[in-house]
Amino acid sequence: MQEQLSGSIEKTPVMIVGAGPVGLTLAASLAKQGIRSIVLEKKTKIDEHSRALAVAARTLEILHSYGLAGECMKEGTFLRQIDLHDVSRGKAALRMSFAEIASETAYPGMLFLSQSRLESILLDGVLASGLCEVRFAHQFVSYEETSSSVVVTFIDSHNVKTTMTASFLVGCDGAHSSVRQLWGQVLEGITFPVRVFLCDVKVPDPFRGTLPFPRVQLTRSGLVGAIRYEPFHWRIMGTRPVEETEEEALISDNLPDLVARLLGPGPFEQLWMGVFSIHSRIAAGFRRGRVLLAGDAAHISSPAGGQGMNSGMQDADNLGWKLAFALQGGDMERLLDSYNQERHSAALSGVLPFTTRASRFALRPRLFRMALPALALALRSRKLRRAAGRRLAMLGTRYNKSCLILGEKKWAGRSAPGATLLTSTVFIFDVSEKILQNVEQTTSELDRERLPFPVTVRRIEKTDPLWRRWQARPNLVALVRPDGFTGWAALAPSAAEMRLAIRRALGILVAQ
Ligand SMILES: Cc1cc2nc3c(=O)[nH]c(=O)nc-3n(C[C@H](O)[C@H](O)[C@H](O)COP(=O)(O)OP(=O)(O)OC[C@H]3O[C@@H](n4cnc5c(N)ncnc54)[C@H](O)[C@@H]3O)c2cc1C
């Protein structure tokens, strides 16, 4: 079909490619800050089939800040303790309680919710904000960057070509990202020598519909498992050899047997089946000028450990406030560079090694069988349970090498206990009168600068439980950014140091 040119040239502050969980999270994060966006999605509607099922505590905190966590919790199943149920032995082979991180997050556990339901909740949320337009059946084609904008070209389902100017373009367009391909970049890393198959089934009877989960069974060819993602709805998972063609892998001949082994005998309805390669790969960089990548477009990880979608949504939340500040006169270069530095290293040294280790473990049935008792024993230790809980909850992310992270490393670059993720906050810990005056003067100056978010002040006394969680000391002053990370921290800072550091940590342009 021949392309037609649409006459209208429109403008938007931020153009997002892809209405997957990451693109919609970015739109929600921008809307929280009063910034408009347009999302282009080539599909005609949200995908009704789901890949991800597990939503981590950190992601729930982010969703909470958009006012969407309540609905997610209502729709999904929140487990405060994960009992890995060994079907062959009819008992839990591993118990992982999140009680140890209950003082660190309002969501000490893991939410099982289908990705498609999560996407629908995000979509409804961004549309209700009135600040986001989602254009389904619109495919991004190309862009050209000028000194002050990005000119984006896309086509609709009638092949009508439109050109629109945006201040920023963000590719949240998945593993085969067209935005990244225009950079000539591939995702570097490894592909595992097996594939994962998924099958969603509906099991009508109340007994099998409410069995404990996750359920696993070790077979000679690998691990098979089942997770309940909605009442009576189960996801059956297993591995397939890479030599098989997709058709061979998707032949569901052995499905009745598998369902019977994992859930018990009885009727079931097959809803969907898919087979996926698994990778651990990352782009060399997430930024080129005014164009950025987030989510699977920037990094892809194995589903083991359930962190791919979560880390992509955390990319989006990290980027949202930075784009908002850049659009409102902030130091664009430092804000966007910091996004690349922070989220590239979070994926490269956090998510990818963890999910790769988890996959190697899950893909070797003998190793898995041998290691399970040792792991179960290790998890009796409170310390190890806490470490494992923080890892699964994705609470331990730390930004070391970032041009926006300043001051005392003990606090700066870590997620801040007690942060609201709604605004920037200066936390002050039992400070002297003089420091208090400096803080008040600095924040009222910032108020006059009309930041996208006002900077609020929070005093923490020694009796406050947060004192311990921060491992605070008297006269500690710390700036918590809108994404809940500590951007700057110092003990007994001078007035001049405070003024400069808070501005730099928030990416505000500072006269040299
Ligand atoms: C089997 C499996 C299980 C998984 N389980 C988990 C889990 O439990 N927890 C977890 O955190 N992660 C999990 N993941 C990973 C998770 O599914 C992905 O990380 C997540 O979907 C990435 O979201 P995204 O928005 O970046 O990309 P996608 O979900 O791929 O969305 C990209 C969107 O961009 C659109 N698009 C692409 N090109 C264009 C274009 N040119 N123009 C317009 N639109 C375009 C696509 O249509 C799509 O809607 C799993 C993955 C697999 C394969």
PDBQT file of the ligand as one rigid body, heavy atoms in Angstrom, charges set to zero:
ROOT
HETATM    1  C1  LIG A 601       8.681 -16.260  29.406  1.00  0.00    +0.000 C 
HETATM    2  C2  LIG A 601       8.922 -14.935  30.029  1.00  0.00    +0.000 A 
HETATM    3  C3  LIG A 601       8.565 -14.730  31.347  1.00  0.00    +0.000 A 
HETATM    4  C4  LIG A 601       8.854 -13.517  31.966  1.00  0.00    +0.000 A 
HETATM    5  N1  LIG A 601       8.536 -13.319  33.285  1.00  0.00    +0.000 NA
HETATM    6  C5  LIG A 601       8.877 -12.160  33.895  1.00  0.00    +0.000 A 
HETATM    7  C6  LIG A 601       8.542 -11.906  35.261  1.00  0.00    +0.000 A 
HETATM    8  O1  LIG A 601       7.926 -12.723  35.940  1.00  0.00    +0.000 OA
HETATM    9  N2  LIG A 601       8.895 -10.709  35.815  1.00  0.00    +0.000 N 
HETATM   10  C7  LIG A 601       9.560  -9.777  35.083  1.00  0.00    +0.000 A 
HETATM   11  O2  LIG A 601       9.914  -8.733  35.641  1.00  0.00    +0.000 OA
HETATM   12  N3  LIG A 601       9.832  -9.963  33.769  1.00  0.00    +0.000 NA
HETATM   13  C8  LIG A 601       9.516 -11.116  33.152  1.00  0.00    +0.000 A 
HETATM   14  N4  LIG A 601       9.763 -11.289  31.820  1.00  0.00    +0.000 N 
HETATM   15  C9  LIG A 601      10.308 -10.178  31.028  1.00  0.00    +0.000 C 
HETATM   16  C10 LIG A 601       9.206  -9.196  30.599  1.00  0.00    +0.000 C 
HETATM   17  O3  LIG A 601       8.169  -9.852  29.940  1.00  0.00    +0.000 OA
HETATM   18  C11 LIG A 601       9.806  -8.110  29.715  1.00  0.00    +0.000 C 
HETATM   19  O4  LIG A 601      10.976  -7.629  30.346  1.00  0.00    +0.000 OA
HETATM   20  C12 LIG A 601       8.829  -6.949  29.518  1.00  0.00    +0.000 C 
HETATM   21  O5  LIG A 601       7.732  -7.326  28.719  1.00  0.00    +0.000 OA
HETATM   22  C13 LIG A 601       9.530  -5.775  28.834  1.00  0.00    +0.000 C 
HETATM   23  O6  LIG A 601       8.632  -4.721  28.710  1.00  0.00    +0.000 OA
HETATM   24  P1  LIG A 601       8.866  -3.609  27.603  1.00  0.00    +0.000 P 
HETATM   25  O7  LIG A 601       7.735  -2.648  27.771  1.00  0.00    +0.000 OA
HETATM   26  O8  LIG A 601      10.256  -3.122  27.677  1.00  0.00    +0.000 OA
HETATM   27  O9  LIG A 601       8.777  -4.370  26.207  1.00  0.00    +0.000 OA
HETATM   28  P2  LIG A 601       7.555  -5.154  25.570  1.00  0.00    +0.000 P 
HETATM   29  O10 LIG A 601       6.690  -5.757  26.603  1.00  0.00    +0.000 OA
HETATM   30  O11 LIG A 601       8.134  -6.031  24.532  1.00  0.00    +0.000 OA
HETATM   31  O12 LIG A 601       6.706  -4.000  24.878  1.00  0.00    +0.000 OA
HETATM   32  C14 LIG A 601       7.197  -3.304  23.746  1.00  0.00    +0.000 C 
HETATM   33  C15 LIG A 601       6.010  -2.715  22.986  1.00  0.00    +0.000 C 
HETATM   34  O13 LIG A 601       6.519  -1.911  21.916  1.00  0.00    +0.000 OA
HETATM   35  C16 LIG A 601       5.699  -2.123  20.773  1.00  0.00    +0.000 C 
HETATM   36  N5  LIG A 601       6.496  -1.787  19.583  1.00  0.00    +0.000 N 
HETATM   37  C17 LIG A 601       7.613  -2.412  19.132  1.00  0.00    +0.000 A 
HETATM   38  N6  LIG A 601       8.077  -1.787  18.023  1.00  0.00    +0.000 NA
HETATM   39  C18 LIG A 601       7.254  -0.740  17.800  1.00  0.00    +0.000 A 
HETATM   40  C19 LIG A 601       7.204   0.288  16.800  1.00  0.00    +0.000 A 
HETATM   41  N7  LIG A 601       8.096   0.369  15.816  1.00  0.00    +0.000 N 
HETATM   42  N8  LIG A 601       6.209   1.207  16.850  1.00  0.00    +0.000 NA
HETATM   43  C20 LIG A 601       5.269   1.157  17.844  1.00  0.00    +0.000 A 
HETATM   44  N9  LIG A 601       5.263   0.187  18.808  1.00  0.00    +0.000 NA
HETATM   45  C21 LIG A 601       6.237  -0.729  18.782  1.00  0.00    +0.000 A 
HETATM   46  C22 LIG A 601       5.351  -3.611  20.868  1.00  0.00    +0.000 C 
HETATM   47  O14 LIG A 601       4.206  -3.909  20.103  1.00  0.00    +0.000 OA
HETATM   48  C23 LIG A 601       5.141  -3.784  22.352  1.00  0.00    +0.000 C 
HETATM   49  O15 LIG A 601       3.809  -3.569  22.721  1.00  0.00    +0.000 OA
HETATM   50  C24 LIG A 601       9.482 -12.490  31.201  1.00  0.00    +0.000 A 
HETATM   51  C25 LIG A 601       9.797 -12.699  29.859  1.00  0.00    +0.000 A 
HETATM   52  C26 LIG A 601       9.534 -13.922  29.274  1.00  0.00    +0.000 A 
HETATM   53  C27 LIG A 601       9.896 -14.125  27.836  1.00  0.00    +0.000 C 
ENDROOT
TORSDOF 0
